[in-house]
């Protein structure tokens, strides 16, 4: 089957999202030089709404309009950050993942105007973040620091920091690289210090299930190791039925010898309770590994912990 003459790519209209689309366009241009790609930017509810995400469908607020454009036939391919795609419900009917691009850095970065590291921050430092995952982990490991709600895309958050609305920021390393701002990073936090979100650093390509030409055209962009990691992580999150207010973190690692590991945590928002699980799978199917780690946390009381948090 030959590649389509035109592939219309829908994405959020933030600078980072559009930079991500350019990575996909470059990959497709290398694979299919005769295929023209066109960008269809949309403004999502999550980008327009700067309040609490749980009041506007949680993480689905960043994907709903993108999914709608794909299903309506206004675009052929959607580019999503995997961490923004809800895993407590299936993909919209009629759509499928066609590829997961090779994973970028999964770690979080501290941005401090004077270049301080996390360990150097004095008591009472105001950290800008609206992530329940980051807030819970900081409350557990660095209770002397104060988290202040910060929403908006990375550029907007950097502008708020410059305006003095916080003393420091936590942002994704991968995101800062995608918008060309790695220069602002003052400290990179190890995953043991700040466990990343499910799907960190991965772009997913989503198509309509019946669009076999586009699915085949973009399939070669799929990275097998990343595919296994994301399959384990999303099954883990699906079994836990976490929502956008659930402080859940975790990451799978596809090792060179073929083994796959998954480390995951569930927290109370105040960081006082931390549940941990870490399992390895040799030839084990990634989805089975994700299920096994979720069951391990459920045995420790994760269900009660997640259900006790309003959403």
C-alpha positions in Angstrom: 0.0 0.0 0.0 1.4 3.4 -1.0 1.5 6.3 1.5 -1.3 8.9 1.3 -0.5 12.0 -0.8 -1.6 14.2 2.1 -1.6 13.6 5.9 -3.3 16.2 8.0 -2.0 16.3 11.5 -4.1 17.6 14.4 -2.6 18.8 17.7 -3.0 21.3 20.5 -1.9 24.8 19.4 0.6 25.4 22.2 4.2 26.1 21.2 5.3 22.8 22.7 2.6 20.8 20.9 3.5 22.4 17.6 7.2 21.6 18.1 6.2 18.0 18.7 4.2 18.0 15.4 7.4 19.2 13.6 9.3 16.1 14.9 6.5 13.9 13.5 6.5 15.8 10.1 10.3 15.4 9.9 10.0 11.6 10.6 7.3 11.2 7.9 9.3 13.3 5.4 12.2 11.0 5.8 10.0 7.9 5.3 7.7 9.2 2.6 9.3 12.1 0.7 6.3 12.4 -1.6 3.7 12.7 1.1 2.6 16.3 2.0 1.8 17.0 5.7 -0.4 19.8 6.9 -0.9 21.0 10.5 -4.4 21.4 12.0 -4.0 23.2 15.3 -6.9 23.2 17.8 -7.3 25.0 21.1 -8.3 22.5 23.8 -10.5 23.0 26.9 -7.4 22.2 29.0 -5.4 25.1 27.3 -8.3 27.6 27.7 -9.2 26.6 31.3 -6.6 27.7 33.8 -8.4 26.4 36.9 -8.5 23.0 38.5 -8.5 20.3 35.7 -10.8 18.0 37.6 -13.6 20.6 37.0 -13.3 20.1 33.2 -13.0 16.4 32.7 -9.5 16.1 34.0 -6.8 15.1 31.6 -9.3 14.5 28.8 -9.5 18.3 28.6 -6.3 18.2 26.6 -7.4 15.5 24.1 -11.2 15.9 23.5 -11.0 18.5 20.8 -8.1 16.8 19.1 -10.0 13.5 19.1 -13.1 15.2 17.7 -11.2 16.6 14.8 -9.8 13.2 14.0 -13.2 11.4 14.2 -14.9 14.1 12.1 -12.4 13.5 9.3 -10.9 17.0 9.6 -7.5 15.4 10.2 -5.9 12.0 9.6 -3.4 11.8 12.4 -3.4 13.1 16.0 -0.2 13.8 18.0 -0.6 13.5 21.8 1.7 13.5 24.8 0.9 10.1 26.3 0.9 11.6 29.8 -2.2 13.6 28.7 -4.2 10.7 27.5 -6.6 9.3 30.1 -6.0 5.6 30.9 -9.1 5.1 33.1 -11.3 4.9 30.0 -10.6 3.5 26.5 -9.5 5.5 23.5 -12.5 7.1 21.6 -14.3 4.4 19.6 -13.1 4.2 16.1 -9.5 5.3 16.9 -6.3 3.5 17.6 -2.6 4.1 18.4 -0.6 3.7 15.3 2.9 4.4 16.8 4.7 5.6 19.9 7.8 7.6 19.1 11.1 6.8 20.9 11.0 8.1 24.5 12.6 11.4 25.5 13.9 12.2 29.0 11.4 11.2 31.6 12.8 13.4 34.4 11.5 16.6 36.0 13.6 19.8 36.0 13.8 22.5 38.6 13.9 26.0 37.2 15.4 28.5 39.7 16.4 32.1 38.6 19.6 31.9 40.7 20.5 28.4 39.6 19.8 26.7 43.0 19.3 22.9 43.1 16.4 21.3 44.9 18.5 20.5 47.9 19.7 24.2 48.2 16.2 25.7 48.3 15.6 27.5 51.6 12.5 26.9 53.8 9.4 28.5 52.4 10.5 28.6 48.8 7.4 28.8 46.6 7.4 26.1 43.9 5.0 26.7 41.0 3.2 23.5 40.0 -0.4 22.3 39.6 0.7 18.7 39.4 -0.8 16.6 42.2 2.0 14.1 41.5 4.8 16.7 42.1 3.0 18.3 45.0 2.6 15.0 46.9 6.2 13.9 46.3 7.6 17.3 47.4 5.3 17.2 50.5 6.8 13.8 51.3 10.5 14.5 50.6 10.8 18.3 51.1 8.0 19.4 53.4 9.7 22.8 54.1 8.9 23.9 50.5 5.5 25.4 49.5 3.8 24.5 46.3 1.7 27.2 44.6 -0.8 26.4 41.8 0.6 27.1 38.4 -1.3 26.3 35.2 -0.7 27.2 31.6 1.8 26.0 29.0 5.5 26.0 29.7 6.2 29.4 28.2 3.4 30.9 30.2 4.7 29.3 33.4 8.2 30.7 32.7 6.7 34.1 32.3 4.8 33.8 35.6 8.1 32.8 37.3 9.8 35.9 35.8 7.0 38.0 37.1 7.6 36.7 40.7 4.5 34.6 41.1 6.7 31.8 42.4 10.4 31.4 43.4 11.0 28.3 41.3 9.2 25.9 38.9 9.0 22.2 38.2 8.7 21.3 34.6 9.5 18.3 32.4 13.0 18.1 31.0 11.6 16.8 27.7 9.2 19.7 27.4 11.9 22.4 28.0 14.0 20.8 25.3 11.1 20.7 22.9 10.5 24.5 23.3 14.2 25.2 23.0 14.6 26.3 26.7 17.0 23.8 28.3 19.1 26.8 29.4 16.7 27.6 32.2 17.2 24.2 34.0 19.0 24.6 37.3 18.6 21.0 38.5 17.5 17.7 37.0 15.7 15.4 39.5 16.4 11.7 39.4 13.3 9.5 39.1 14.0 8.2 42.6 13.6 11.8 43.8 10.6 12.8 41.7 8.9 9.8 40.1 7.6 10.8 36.7 4.0 10.6 35.4 2.7 7.6 33.4 3.7 8.1 29.8 6.4 10.7 30.5 8.4 11.8 27.5 6.5 9.9 24.9 4.5 11.1 21.9 1.6 8.9 20.6 0.3 8.9 17.1 -3.4 8.2 16.9 -5.4 7.4 13.7 -8.9 6.3 12.8 -9.1 2.5 12.9 -10.4 2.3 9.3 -7.6 4.5 7.9 -5.2 1.7 7.1 -3.2 3.8 4.6 -2.2 6.3 7.3 -1.7 3.6 10.0 0.7 1.8 7.7 2.5 5.1 6.7 3.2 6.1 10.3 3.8 2.7 11.7 7.5 2.7 10.9 7.9 5.6 13.4 7.0 3.2 16.2 9.8 2.5 18.7 9.5 -1.1 19.9 11.1 -0.5 23.4 8.9 2.5 24.0 5.8 0.6 22.8 6.5 -2.1 25.5 7.1 0.5 28.2 3.9 2.4 27.4 1.8 -0.8 27.1 2.9 -1.7 30.7 2.4 1.8 32.1 -1.0 2.4 30.6 -2.3 -1.1 31.7 -1.1 -0.3 35.2 -3.0 3.0 35.2 -6.1 1.4 33.7 -6.2 -1.3 36.4 -5.8 1.3 39.1 -8.5 3.5 37.5 -6.6 6.6 38.5 -8.0 10.0 37.7 -6.4 13.4 37.2 -6.4 14.2 40.9 -4.7 10.9 41.8 -1.1 11.3 42.8 0.1 8.3 40.8 3.6 8.0 39.3 5.6 5.4 37.5 7.8 4.4 34.7 8.7 1.2 32.8 12.2 0.5 31.4 12.9 -1.8 28.5 16.3 -3.1 29.1 18.8 -4.1 26.5 18.6 -7.8 27.4 14.9 -7.8 26.7 13.8 -7.5 30.3 11.1 -5.0 31.2 10.7 -3.4 34.7 8.0 -1.2 36.1 8.4 1.0 39.2 5.3 2.8 40.4 4.0 4.7 43.4 0.7 6.0 44.8 0.6 8.9 47.3 -1.8 10.7 49.4 -1.9 14.4 48.3 -0.2 15.4 51.6 2.7 13.0 50.9 2.3 11.3 54.3 1.4 7.9 52.8 3.5 6.5 49.9 2.8 3.1 48.4 5.6 1.5 46.3 5.9 -1.4 43.9 8.7 -2.5 41.6 8.6 -5.6 39.4 10.6 -7.1 36.6 9.4 -9.1 33.7 11.6 -11.2 31.4 9.5 -12.6 28.6 6.3 -11.5 30.5 3.8 -9.6 28.3 4.0 -5.9 29.1 0.3 -5.7 29.9 0.6 -8.5 32.4 3.5 -6.7 34.1 1.3 -3.5 34.3 -1.5 -5.5 35.8 0.8 -7.2 38.3 2.3 -4.0 39.6 -1.2 -2.4 39.9 -2.4 -5.5 41.9 0.6 -5.2 44.2 -0.4 -1.6 45.0 -4.1 -2.5 45.4 -3.1 -5.1 48.0 -1.3 -2.2 49.8 -4.5 -0.2 49.9 -4.2 1.9 46.7 -7.9 1.6 45.9 -9.0 3.2 49.2 -6.3 5.9 48.8 -7.4 6.8 45.3 -11.1 6.8 46.0 -10.7 9.0 49.1 -9.5 11.9 46.8 -12.2 14.1 45.4 -12.4 14.3 41.6 
